[in-house]
Amino acid sequence: MAQQTLHSRTAVVTGAASGIGEAVARRLVADGARVALLARRRDRLERLAAELGPNALAVPADVTDQASVDDARRQVRAAFGRVDLVVNAAGVMLPNPVDDGRIDEWTRMIDTNVTGVLRVIGAFGPDLVAAAAAGATADLLNVSSIGAHVVFPNYAVYGATKAAVTQLSAALRAEYGPRDVRVTSVEPGLTDTELGSHIDNPALGPDGQLGAMFDAIGALSPADVADLVGYVVSRPRHVNLRHVVVLPTRQA
C-alpha cells in the first residue's frame, strides 16, 4: 500500500516533552510534517524544538487547564495555520490499590488521561473537520494502553481511564468518519517511558512490580510506538487503521 507524504501535514502532539509524545514528534518532523509540541515543561520543549528545527514549535500547555489549551490553539494557528493531525499522547499512570482511596491520584489521571484528551479534541477537532472538508487527509490519533482491556492489579483507575480513551475513539469514528476524519486508538503494551518514575509506592514502581515486569517481559521503546504512529497516519486518505495494539513479543 502506498505511503502518503507528510510534507503537507500540520500536527499537534501533546505530551511532547518526553516518552511516546516526544518520539512521535521526532518521527513526524523527520517525515516532513510541521509539528506543534505541547507539554507543560517549557525548557524541554524548547530544547526539543531547537533540535528539530523550524518545522517544530514549542507550545507550553497543560491539558488539565482549559485556558492553557485555548491559548495553545491560538499560538498554533498563528504560527502554522490549520491543523490536520492531532496526536493525544499526554498521560499519567499512578497505580495503587483502590483500597488506598487516593482521590488525588484518581482525579489527576481522569483529568489528564480523559478530560485532557477531550479538551484537545475540542480545541483542534474543528480544524480536522475543516481540513477533511477541503480534501486534505485528517487524523485524530489517541494513545491509549493495553490496560484498557487487560487487567493489572493496582491499575484499576488507570485502566479505566484508558478504556475511556479507547471507547471515546470508537464513538468518535461514528461522528468523524462520515466527514472523512480518521480516528485511531493505539494501545501500547509495556513501554520504557518516565511514567514509572511518577509512582510513589515503592512496591509498585521501578524497584517493585513494574520493574519485575520489565525484567520478565522486556519493553517497547517510545520510538517503536512512534514508528507505528508514523505508519498509521501515512496511509492513503481512504484507509483508517481504527484500533492498533502493539506489544513486546513476550507480552503478546
N, C-alpha and C positions, 0 to 999 in steps of 0.2 A: 504494500500500500504506500502510495506516495506521501512524502513528508512535506507539510507546508512550511514555508519560511516564516520566521518570527520577526523579520526585519521591519515589518509594518505595524507590529503589535505594541501596545502600551499597557503595562501591567502594574498592579498594586500587589505587593506581598507583605502581609502582616507577620509579626514575629521574626523580622528580618535581621535582628541583631545577633542571632545565634541559631544553632541547630538546623532543623529542616528548613525554616524560613530563610536563613542565610544561604544555605546550599541551593535552594530553589532560585533565589535572586541571582546568585552566581551563574546558575545554568541558563536562566532566561536571558541575562545580559550576554553571555557567551554565544547564545543562539541568535542574537541580534535585536532583542526587544529593548525598549526603554522601560525601566523599572523604577517605580517609587518604593522606597524601602521604609516601611512603617514599623516602629517599635518604640519602647519607652526610653531606651538608653541612647541618648544623643551621641555620646562620644564614640560608641561602637558603630552606630550608623554612619557617622561622618567619616570614620576611618574606612569603612567598607565602601562607601560611595567614592572616596578618593582613590581607592584601589581599583574600582571597577570602571571609573572614567565617566565621561559626560552622559552616558546613557543610564546612569544611576543617580537617583535623587534621594537624599536623606530627609525624611519627614518624621520627626519625633512625634509619636502619638500613643495614647493609651486607649485601648479598645474598650476599657471599662468606663470611659468618660465620654459622654455624648458630645460635649462641646469640643473635646480634643479631636474626635473623629470628624466632626463637621469642619473644623479648621484644617485638618489634613486633606479633606476633599478639596477645599478651596486652594490649598497650596499645590496639589497635584494638577488640578485643572489649569491653574495659572501657568505652571511650568510645562506641562506635557499635553494639555488638552484632554479630549475624551479618552476614557479607559475602556479597553475591550477584553481585559483579562484580570481576574481577581483571584488571588490565592490566599485563603484564610489559613495561616499556619500558626498564629499566636495561640498559645495554650499553656496550661499549668496542670501539673499532676501532683496531688498531695494525698497519698494513701494513708489511711488509718482505720482501725476498726470503727464501725458505726457506733458501737457502744461508747466510744470516747466522746461522742457528742460535739465534735469540732465544727461548730456552726461557722466559725471564721473561715475554715478551710472550705467548707461546703459552699459558702457564699462566694468566695474568691473563684472557685472552679466554675460555678454556674455563670458568674458574671463575665469571666474571661472566655470560657470554652463555648458557651451558648449565646448569652446576650451580646457578647463582644462580636461574635460572628454575625449576628443579626444587625448590629449597628453598622458594620462594614457593608453588609449587603444593602441595607437601607441607604447608605451614602453613595454606593457605586453601582447598585443594580440598575438604576435608570440609564446610566452610561452604557451598560451591557445591552440593554434592550434597544437603545438608540443605535448602537454600533451594528447590531444584527439587522435592524430595520434598514440600515444603509447598505447592507450587503456584505459587511465585514464578518469575520469569524469572531465569536464572543464566547468567553468561557468563565464560569464560576467553578472554582475547584476548592473544596473544603477538606482539610486534613483532619480525618477522624482517627480511629485507632482500632486495632483488633479487639481492644477492650469493650468495644461497642456491642459485641455479641459473644465474647469468650469471657467466662467468669474467672476472676482472680481474687483470692481472699484479700481483704483490706482495701480493695479498689472499687467498692460499690458505687460511691458517688462519682468518682472519675469515670468509671464505665458508663454510668447513667448519662453523664454529660456528653460523652462521645456517641452513645446510642442516639441521643437527641440530634447530634450533628448529622449522623447517617440518615436518620429519618427525615430531618429537615431537607437534606439534599434530595432525597427521593420525592418528597412532596413538591419541592421547587421545580423539579423536572416537569411536573404536570402544569405548572404555571409558566415557566420559561421556555420549555421545549417547543410549544406551538408558536412561539415568537422567535425561534431559531437561536436561542441562547442555550449552550450546552452546560450541563451541571454534572459534576463528577465528585464523588466522595472517594478519598484514598485512605485506606486503613493500613497503616504500617504495623508490623509486629515490633518486637524488641529492637529499639534503635538507640545508638550511642549518642545521646544529647545531654545537655546540662540539666534536664528535668529532674534527674535523680538527686542533684545537689540541693534541691529545694525541700527535700523530705527531712522533717525534723525528728522523726522517730528512728533511732539508730538501728533497731531491729528490722526495719523495712527498707533502709536506704542502701547505698553502695557497699556498705560493710555488712549488710544483712541479707534480707530476702532478695532485693533487687540485684545485689552483687552475685548472689548464688545463681540467679537466672542467667546473668551474663556469662558466668563460668561454665554453666551447663549447656547453654544454647549457642553462645556467640551472638553477635548483634549486627544489624544493618548499620551502615554509616548514613549520615544525612545525605551524602552525595548519591547513595543508592536510591533513596526516595526521590531526590531531585531529578535523577535520570528518568524515573518513571513519569514524573510530572511533565518533564520536557517532551516525552513521547506522547502523552495524552493530549497535550494542547497543540501538538503539531500535526494531528490527524486532519484529513480533509474536513471541510466545514460541515458536511452532512453526517459525519461519524461522531457519535457521543459514546465514549467509554464511561459508562454510568457509575460503576462501582468497582473499584480495584483494590484487591488485598495483596500486600507484599510482605513476605515473612522471611526471616532467616531460615535456611534449609532445615535446620534441626528443630525449629518451632513449627514447621508446616505439618 
